[in-house]
Structure formats: C-alpha cells, structure tokens
Amino acid sequence: MATVRHARRGDAKTILDFIQELADYEKESDSVLATVETLQNTIAFAPADVVSPQNHLPVTEPITATRPARCLLLIDAQGKAVGMALYFYNYSTWRSKAGIYLEDLYVSQSERNKGYGKILLSALAKEVLAMGGGRLDWSVLKWNEPSIKFYEIIGATAMNDWVGMRMDGPDALGKLAKLA
C-alpha cells in the first residue's frame, strides 16, 4: 500500500531527481537550476524522526518568505519514493480564504497508471479542507493531453479565460523594480 508523507530534509536529492525528470518530460532539461542545497534552504521539511498516525500529516518547519514551499512524497509498498507534490499556499481575495497552489505534481514514468497521482491530489485536497481553505490551483502545459485528461476525469476545471503571466529572473525583475 502506498503512503503519503511530508518530505524530510534528507529527501532533497529525491525531490531534485523528480524535478529533473519532470523537466525532461516537459522538454526543459536545461532549465533546472535547483540543487540539493537550494531545495534544503527553500522547502519547509518535516522532522526526520516523526512518525505520523494514519491519514495525518505531521507539522513541518514553519513557512517563511525564504522557505515558502512544502513537498509531499508518495512512498510505495517497498518504501521507495515514486512521486511528489511540491506546493505552497496562496490566497483568494474573492473567497477571503487561503488555498494551495500545486507547483509540481510528478509520478515516475514507470509508476504511472497506478492511481498515485490521484492519491497525491487527494492528500492536497484534504490539506485544503483541514485548513478551511478555498481551493487547490495548478497549471498544466497545453500540449500535455494525458495530464489534462486525467485532471478532467478527477473533476478539475480548465481555466481557459485566464492567461498565465510571469516575470522571470533578476534582469526582468530588476527592470520592473526600477519603473516606479
């Protein structure tokens, strides 16, 4: 039986491997700048020695401006990490509630079609409900039809009226910062 737990500091290499595998899948292999050290410095990890009761995730390190993310790992029956959900908290002004933004959902290619993605998304939905949150948000590449179909099957709604916008890197952000 697979279990879900918050990542621990010692899991940073596994998380980095999943991030690289996801980047490879999305044809962005050279875009990954993350390292084990940067992940250890920016993710709020669970304590290594805490064993949580069934269906309850332990408290992690506090979220801060420099450590804004959390990561769930899916562990298979043999004790191997086979997937992850890396996320952070967001806020809906219209609902006046916090929520979760799923930055990356990844299940190893050899482990797909076993319900693992559904297990990870279910764990995130439980977290949103437990915190009295309003919604779970994420993005998916338009060409990623298998994922889009999967998300629609589990009840997700495509946000076709919204366009994602981004300012990326110190040059673009620095230029914007100097505008006013």
N, C-alpha and C positions, 0 to 999 in steps of 0.2 A: 504494500500500500504506500502511496506517495504521501509525503507530508510537506507542509509549508512552514518556513521559519524565517525570521529576520536574519539578514546576513550578519556575520561577525567579522571583526577586523581581519582575521585570518583567511576570510573568503575573498579578499580583494583580488587575488590572482584569478580566481574562478570567474568573478564578475568581469574582469578585464578580458578574459578569454571569450566570454559570452558577447561582450561589446564588440570585440573584433570579428567574431563570427557573424554578428548582425550586420556590421559594416560591410563585410564581404558579401553577404546576401543582398544588401542594398546597393551593391556596386560602388561602394565608397571606401574601399580598403585603406587607402592612404589618408583618409580624413581623421582617423583616430589619433588624438593627441594625449589621451588619458594614459596614466601609468598606475602601477600598483600604489605608489606613494601618493599621487594626486587623488586617487579614489579613497585611500585611507584618510586623507585630510578633508574630504568633502562629503562623505556619507556618514550619517548617524547610525552606528552599528549597535547591535545587541551585545550584551555581555556574553563572553565565551562560556561561562560556567552556569548559565541559567537554562534549566530545562522547564519549558512551559507546559501547563496542563493541556490536554486535548482541546483543539479548536480555540486556543487562546494564544495570541502572540505576545511575547514579553515586551516590556518597555525598553526602548533603545536609548542611546545617548540623546541628549536634547538637540532639537533642530536649532540651528543658528544661521546667521547671514552667510557664514563661510562653510557651514555644514548643513545645507538645506535638503538633502536627499536621504531617502531610505531605500532599502532593497529587500525584497522577498526572494528567497531561493526555494525552489521545488526540489525536494530530495526523493529519489526513487526508493524502492524497497531494498535495494542493495546499499543504500547510504550515499549514492552518488548524486551530486547536483546536476540536474538535467534541464533546468530552466530558471528564469529570473523575471521579476517585475521591478524595475527601478522607478521610483516615483517621488513626488514632492507635493506639498499642499498648495492649493490655490484658493481663490475667494470669488464668490459670485455676489456682485453688488445687488443684482435684481432679487436674489433669494436671501441676501444678507446671511449667507452661510459659507462655511469653509467646504472644500471638496478636495479631491485628489486628482492630480494630473499624472497620468502614466507616461513617463518619458520613453521607456523601452520595455517591451514585452518580448521575451525570446525563449524559445524552446529549441534545444539541439535538434538538428535535422533528423537524426536517427531516432529521436524520441517523439516525433510529431504523430498526430492522429491517435493519441492515447488518452486524450482528454486533459492533458497537462495545462494547456493554455486556459481552458475553462476553469480549472482548479485555481490557477493564479488570479484570474479576473474575479472569481468568486471570493477569494480571500480579500482582495482590494475592496469589493463591494461591501463585505462585512465590516471592513475598517471604516468606510464612509458612513455606514449606518451606525456603527458604535460611537462615532464622534458626533452624531447628529448632523452630518454633512448633507450637502445638497446634490452633489453629482460626482461622477467619475468621467473625466475627459481624457482623450488621447488623439493622436493624429496617425494617419496611415498614408503611405505613398499611393498615389492614384494608380500606379501600374501594378500594385500588389493585390491582384484579384483574389488569390487564395485567402489572404488575411481579411480583405473586405467582406467576402462571402461568409467567413467564419464569424466576424463581428456582427453581421446582419442576422445570422442564424441565432445568436445568443441574445438578440434584441437591441443592439446598438443602432443608433440613428446617425446617418451621414449628415454632416453639417455643410451642405452644398452651397449655402448662401454666404458662407464665411470664407475669407481668403487669409491664409497664414502670412504673417509679416515678420521680418527678422532684421535686426542689426547685428552683424557678426564680426567679432574681432576688435582689437584695440584701435585700428585705423578708423573704421566706420563709427565706432562708439565715441572716439575722441573728437572726430569731426562734428558729430551731433552735439556733444557736450559743449563745444565752443560756440554753438549757434546763439545762445542767449546768455 
